């Protein structure tokens, strides 16, 4: 053996990734929470970018 433990050898064989577990209700609700958080984050960033663009444009450049 090359000095590796059995766990290290099996970890190297599959690329170091954990085997996928069964998706239960907890995993699905976590995915839903992550999706909602991502959506809220994107909306917040979009609003910030819009406000920043309006501020840089100045009050004289505003469309009528």
Buried (B, 14 or more C-beta within 10 A) or exposed (E): EEEEEEEEEEBEEEEEEEEEEEEEEEEEEEEEEEEEEEEEEEEEEEEEEEEEEEEEEEEEEEEE
